[in-house]
Every structure is written in C-alpha cells, then in structure tokens.
Amino acid sequence: MKRLLATIIALTMALSMTACEGKDSSDSSAKDSSAIDSIVTDSSVSDNSESSEGDKQEGPLTIENGIVVACDKNATGKVVIPEGVTEIGVNAFCKCQGITNVELPESVTKIDNYAFSACGQLTDIYIPDSVTKIEGSAFSGCGSLLEITIPDSVTKIGAGAFSGNYRISVTYKGKTYTKDNIEEIYTPENQ
C-alpha cells in the first residue's frame, strides 16, 4: 500500500511539473521583470501597454480581457495583481519559481487549473472573499506554501488543488486540512 501511495504521489508531482509545458510567458513580448515588487497599477506612471482588444502588459503580467494569462518566468518577489482582474488563468504562474508572495484584488472570482502550479518559492497568498472557484491543481507542487486560508465564499475546490504540498495546512470553513485529510476538501466534479 505504501508503494502504491508513493507511486501516486510521484505521478502527481510529475504531472504538476509538466502541466504547463508549452506555455512559456517569458517570450520577447514580456517586460523585463526581475523584481515584481515594483508593479504599479496606475497606468499614468507605469510602463504598461494596452492593445485595442483589451490585452494589457502589466509589468511581468500579461492580462487579456481581465484574465491574467501569463507571468514572466524570471520574475521574483511579491506579485500584486491589479484591481479589475477577474480570473487567474490556466497556467498563468505555472513554474514561476521566483514568486514568493501573491496578493489578489477583490475583483478576482476564479483561480483556474494549474494557475500557481510548481511555484516552488511561493510562501504566501492572499485570497479575497470575492473568489468562488479554485480549480484543479491550482496550487499543486507549491512546496514552500505552508499555510493558506480559503474564504467561505469559495464553493468549488478542484481535485488536486494542493497536491504535492506535503507540509501544507489549509483552513477552510472553520476546519484545518493537512496532508492526512486534504482529499476531503475537494469538491465533487458535478458541483
């Protein structure tokens, strides 16, 4: 049984590490962003660009129609997502190894699949009461994330949202979940 469990855990880690293959936001269109701490959301003083289709480059972030779709993989430090963003997209921060802290604005309602997967240095994230969905594997492989509080407003937590985080403690609706009972937190697929 232990061998089977070890195999499942290893497979989960391998999948979380490859989940964002083919999605590299550190291409030539991304801004140089070795330190995210300096994100400024006031467009009059920041180095932002916006296309006529609603796409926006906000420091190291690429935002399309209110959804963060990518972050420069070389970014480090704290990320403050600007107000008006409604969703953290699939793989948006996947493998952003230098990210340590993330602050989401009250406008965010959804954290999509693999959004922060394999962010090995992520230690702190603020999830506001506006969030209602955390999709599968959203925080998988974030080994430095030791504690997280999920607001009561969240009605869906996808399978494997915290997989591979063996030291994590998740507080949700007055109950604390750890590696021993984390499976209980996931919402059935039909909800």
C-alpha positions in Angstrom: 0.0 0.0 0.0 2.9 2.4 0.8 4.5 1.7 -2.5 1.2 2.4 -4.3 0.8 5.7 -2.4 4.4 6.7 -3.2 3.8 5.9 -6.9 0.6 8.0 -6.9 2.4 10.9 -5.2 5.3 10.7 -7.6 2.9 10.7 -10.6 1.0 13.7 -9.2 4.3 15.6 -8.8 5.4 14.7 -12.3 2.1 15.8 -13.8 2.1 19.1 -11.9 5.6 19.8 -13.1 4.7 19.1 -16.8 1.3 20.7 -16.6 2.5 24.0 -18.0 4.7 22.6 -20.7 4.3 24.5 -23.9 3.1 27.6 -22.1 6.1 30.0 -21.7 5.4 33.5 -20.9 9.0 34.6 -20.9 9.0 35.4 -24.6 10.1 38.6 -26.2 6.8 40.3 -25.6 7.1 40.1 -21.8 8.7 43.0 -20.0 11.9 42.7 -18.1 10.7 42.0 -14.6 13.4 40.6 -12.3 11.6 42.1 -9.4 7.8 42.2 -9.3 7.7 44.3 -6.1 7.6 47.4 -8.2 4.3 46.7 -10.1 2.4 49.9 -10.3 -1.2 49.8 -11.3 -1.7 53.5 -12.0 -1.3 53.5 -15.8 -0.2 57.1 -15.8 3.1 56.2 -14.1 3.6 52.6 -15.0 5.2 51.1 -18.1 2.0 49.4 -19.3 0.8 48.9 -22.8 -2.7 48.0 -24.0 -4.0 46.9 -27.3 -7.3 47.8 -28.7 -8.6 44.3 -28.0 -8.3 44.7 -24.2 -4.9 42.9 -23.9 -2.6 44.5 -21.4 1.0 44.1 -20.3 1.2 45.0 -16.6 4.9 44.7 -15.7 5.6 41.0 -15.8 2.0 40.1 -16.2 0.0 39.5 -19.4 -3.6 40.3 -18.9 -6.3 39.6 -21.6 -9.9 40.6 -21.1 -9.5 40.7 -17.3 -7.7 37.4 -17.1 -4.0 37.0 -16.1 -2.8 34.6 -18.7 0.9 34.7 -18.1 3.7 35.9 -15.9 7.4 36.3 -16.9 9.0 33.1 -15.6 12.1 35.1 -14.5 10.0 37.3 -12.1 10.8 37.3 -8.4 9.3 38.6 -5.2 5.9 39.8 -4.4 3.1 40.0 -7.1 0.2 42.4 -6.6 -2.5 41.6 -9.2 -4.1 44.9 -10.3 -7.8 45.6 -9.5 -10.1 44.8 -12.3 -8.6 41.3 -13.0 -11.4 38.8 -12.6 -9.5 35.5 -13.1 -6.1 33.9 -12.8 -6.0 31.8 -15.9 -4.8 28.3 -16.7 -1.0 28.0 -16.1 -0.7 31.8 -15.6 2.1 31.5 -12.9 3.0 27.9 -13.5 6.7 27.3 -12.8 7.3 30.9 -11.7 10.0 29.7 -9.3 10.9 33.2 -8.0 7.5 34.3 -6.9 7.2 34.4 -3.1 4.0 36.3 -2.3 0.8 37.0 -4.3 -2.0 39.4 -3.4 -5.2 39.1 -5.3 -7.6 42.0 -5.6 -11.3 41.8 -4.6 -12.2 41.6 -8.3 -10.9 38.1 -8.7 -13.5 35.4 -8.7 -11.7 32.3 -10.1 -8.3 30.7 -9.8 -8.0 28.3 -12.8 -6.3 24.9 -13.3 -2.6 24.9 -12.6 -2.6 28.7 -12.1 0.2 28.6 -9.5 1.4 25.0 -10.0 5.1 24.4 -9.4 5.7 27.8 -7.8 8.3 26.3 -5.5 9.2 29.5 -3.6 5.6 30.7 -3.1 5.2 31.2 0.7 2.1 33.4 1.0 -1.0 34.2 -1.0 -4.0 36.3 0.0 -7.3 35.0 -1.4 -10.1 37.6 -1.1 -13.7 36.8 -0.3 -14.7 37.5 -3.9 -13.1 34.2 -5.1 -15.7 31.4 -5.6 -13.8 28.8 -7.5 -10.3 27.2 -7.1 -9.8 24.8 -9.9 -7.8 21.5 -10.0 -4.1 21.6 -9.3 -4.2 25.3 -8.8 -1.5 25.2 -6.1 0.0 21.8 -6.8 3.7 21.5 -6.3 4.0 24.6 -4.2 6.2 23.0 -1.5 7.0 26.3 0.3 3.4 27.2 0.8 2.8 26.1 4.4 -0.5 27.8 5.3 -3.4 29.1 3.3 -6.8 30.3 4.3 -9.6 29.8 1.8 -12.5 32.2 2.3 -16.0 30.8 2.9 -17.1 32.3 -0.4 -15.3 29.5 -2.3 -17.9 26.9 -3.3 -15.6 24.8 -5.5 -12.1 23.4 -4.9 -11.0 21.2 -7.7 -9.3 17.8 -7.4 -5.6 18.0 -6.6 -5.7 21.8 -5.9 -3.0 21.3 -3.2 -1.4 18.1 -4.3 2.3 17.6 -3.7 2.3 20.1 -0.8 3.2 17.7 2.0 3.6 20.3 4.7 0.6 22.5 3.9 -2.1 23.4 6.3 -5.3 24.7 4.6 -8.0 26.4 6.7 -11.5 26.3 5.1 -14.9 26.8 6.6 -13.5 26.5 10.2 -11.7 23.2 9.6 -7.9 22.7 9.0 -6.8 20.2 6.4 -3.3 18.7 6.1 -1.6 16.1 4.0 -3.5 13.5 6.0 -7.0 14.7 5.1 -6.6 17.2 2.2 -8.6 14.9 -0.1 -11.7 15.8 1.9 -11.5 19.4 0.8 -12.1 18.8 -2.9 -15.5 19.4 -4.4 -17.1 16.6 -6.4 -16.8 17.2 -10.1 -20.6 17.5 -10.6 -20.9 20.6 -8.4 
